[in-house]
């Protein structure tokens, strides 16, 4: 995984999230525009690079938001691990896969934010989390399409299988 293009992608996603998300709200719920980038990295980067990259994106987002430090890295690392576990059973380039991964990531995000909200109020309303999850899932195929077309820029390497090792 190439560091500079991935950093630029994270910067663009975080900039869109902080600048655009409040203007495209539905029922006071804005989409998570960073989640499709996390899903993209989790689908195509090697396991270690994906976990490190999405963790750093989460740290960058924590610095821009009012969420306690560490919530977004935990959330994105968990989403990355979940996406990586589904790798053998999914078709990575299919739009329905992108919607389902967006739904799963949004649900995982909602669960983590609800747990954090129990400890550190204010707790986000369940309806807002649900609308945000559905909105993000609907946007996933649209946002992932240009990323898939330009994945060569990011230098993702296929994982090497270690034969004979456990």
C-alpha positions as CSV (number, residue, x, y, z in Angstrom):
1,X,0.0,0.0,0.0
2,X,1.4,3.4,-1.0
3,X,1.4,5.8,1.9
4,X,1.0,9.2,0.1
5,X,-2.0,8.3,-2.1
6,X,-3.7,6.7,0.9
7,X,-3.0,9.7,3.0
8,X,-4.5,12.0,0.4
9,X,-7.6,9.8,0.1
10,X,-8.0,9.8,3.9
11,X,-7.6,13.6,3.9
12,X,-10.2,14.0,1.2
13,X,-12.7,11.7,2.9
14,X,-12.2,13.4,6.3
15,X,-12.6,16.8,4.6
16,X,-15.8,15.8,2.9
17,X,-17.1,14.3,6.2
18,X,-16.4,17.4,8.2
19,X,-17.5,19.9,5.6
20,X,-20.2,18.3,3.6
21,X,-22.0,15.8,5.9
22,X,-24.0,18.4,7.8
23,X,-25.4,19.8,4.6
24,X,-26.7,16.4,3.3
25,X,-28.5,15.3,6.4
26,X,-31.7,13.3,6.4
27,X,-33.7,13.5,9.6
28,X,-30.6,15.0,11.4
29,X,-28.5,12.0,10.5
30,X,-25.6,12.5,8.2
31,X,-23.8,9.7,6.4
32,X,-20.3,8.5,7.4
33,X,-18.4,9.4,4.3
34,X,-15.2,7.9,5.7
35,X,-16.7,4.4,6.1
36,X,-16.5,3.6,2.3
37,X,-12.8,4.5,2.3
38,X,-12.3,2.1,5.3
39,X,-14.2,-0.6,3.5
40,X,-12.1,0.0,0.3
41,X,-8.8,-0.3,2.2
42,X,-10.0,-3.3,4.1
43,X,-11.0,-5.1,0.9
44,X,-7.8,-4.5,-1.1
45,X,-4.9,-3.8,1.3
46,X,-3.0,-6.5,3.0
47,X,-4.3,-7.4,6.5
48,X,-1.6,-5.5,8.5
49,X,-1.6,-2.5,6.2
50,X,-5.4,-2.3,6.3
51,X,-5.6,-2.4,10.1
52,X,-2.9,0.2,10.5
53,X,-4.3,2.4,7.8
54,X,-7.8,2.4,9.0
55,X,-6.6,2.8,12.6
56,X,-4.7,6.0,11.6
57,X,-7.7,7.3,9.6
58,X,-9.8,6.8,12.8
59,X,-7.2,8.8,14.8
60,X,-7.3,11.6,12.2
61,X,-11.1,11.6,12.5
62,X,-11.0,11.7,16.3
63,X,-8.8,14.8,16.1
64,X,-11.5,16.5,13.9
65,X,-14.6,15.4,15.9
66,X,-15.9,15.7,19.4
67,X,-15.8,12.0,20.0
68,X,-13.4,10.8,22.8
69,X,-10.0,9.9,21.5
70,X,-9.8,6.3,20.5
71,X,-13.4,5.6,19.5
72,X,-13.0,6.0,15.8
73,X,-9.8,4.0,15.6
74,X,-11.5,1.2,17.6
75,X,-14.5,1.4,15.4
76,X,-12.6,1.3,12.1
77,X,-10.2,-1.4,13.2
78,X,-13.3,-3.6,14.2
79,X,-14.9,-2.9,10.8
80,X,-11.7,-3.7,9.0
81,X,-11.4,-7.0,10.9
82,X,-15.0,-7.9,10.1
83,X,-14.5,-7.1,6.4
84,X,-11.3,-9.1,6.3
85,X,-13.1,-12.1,7.8
86,X,-15.7,-12.0,5.1
87,X,-13.1,-11.9,2.3
88,X,-13.2,-15.6,1.2
89,X,-17.0,-15.5,0.9
90,X,-17.7,-12.2,-1.0
91,X,-17.3,-10.8,-4.5
92,X,-15.3,-7.6,-3.7
93,X,-16.4,-5.6,-6.8
94,X,-20.2,-6.2,-6.7
95,X,-22.4,-3.3,-5.7
96,X,-24.6,-5.5,-3.4
97,X,-21.5,-6.5,-1.5
98,X,-20.7,-2.8,-1.0
99,X,-24.2,-2.1,0.3
100,X,-24.0,-5.1,2.7
101,X,-20.6,-4.1,4.0
102,X,-21.8,-0.6,4.5
103,X,-24.8,-1.9,6.5
104,X,-22.6,-4.2,8.6
105,X,-20.0,-1.4,9.1
106,X,-22.8,1.1,10.0
107,X,-24.4,-1.4,12.5
108,X,-21.0,-2.0,14.1
109,X,-20.4,1.7,14.3
110,X,-23.8,2.2,15.9
111,X,-23.2,-0.4,18.5
112,X,-19.8,1.0,19.4
113,X,-21.2,4.6,19.6
114,X,-24.1,3.4,21.7
115,X,-21.7,1.6,24.1
116,X,-19.6,4.7,24.3
117,X,-22.7,6.8,24.8
118,X,-23.6,4.8,27.9
119,X,-20.3,5.7,29.5
120,X,-19.9,9.2,28.2
121,X,-23.2,11.1,27.4
122,X,-24.7,12.3,25.1
123,X,-25.9,9.0,23.7
124,X,-26.9,9.2,20.0
125,X,-30.6,8.3,19.4
126,X,-31.2,4.9,17.8
127,X,-33.3,6.3,15.0
128,X,-30.5,8.7,14.0
129,X,-28.0,5.8,14.0
130,X,-30.3,3.7,11.9
131,X,-30.9,6.4,9.3
132,X,-27.2,7.2,9.2
133,X,-26.4,3.5,8.7
134,X,-28.9,3.1,5.8
135,X,-27.8,6.4,4.3
136,X,-24.1,5.4,4.4
137,X,-24.9,1.9,3.0
138,X,-26.8,3.5,0.1
139,X,-23.9,5.8,-0.7
140,X,-21.3,3.0,-0.5
141,X,-21.6,1.7,-4.1
142,X,-21.5,5.3,-5.4
143,X,-18.4,6.2,-3.4
144,X,-16.6,2.9,-4.0
145,X,-17.0,2.9,-7.8
146,X,-14.3,5.6,-8.5
147,X,-12.1,4.1,-5.8
148,X,-12.3,0.7,-7.5
149,X,-11.5,2.2,-10.8
150,X,-8.4,3.9,-9.4
151,X,-7.1,1.1,-7.0
152,X,-3.9,0.7,-9.0
153,X,-2.8,4.2,-7.7
154,X,-2.8,2.8,-4.1
155,X,-0.4,0.0,-4.9
156,X,-2.4,-2.8,-3.2
157,X,-0.6,-6.1,-3.4
158,X,-2.3,-9.4,-3.3
159,X,-1.6,-11.3,-0.1
160,X,0.9,-14.1,-0.4
161,X,-0.1,-17.5,0.8
162,X,2.4,-19.1,3.1
163,X,2.6,-22.8,2.0
164,X,3.5,-25.3,4.6
165,X,3.2,-22.8,7.6
166,X,0.5,-22.7,10.2
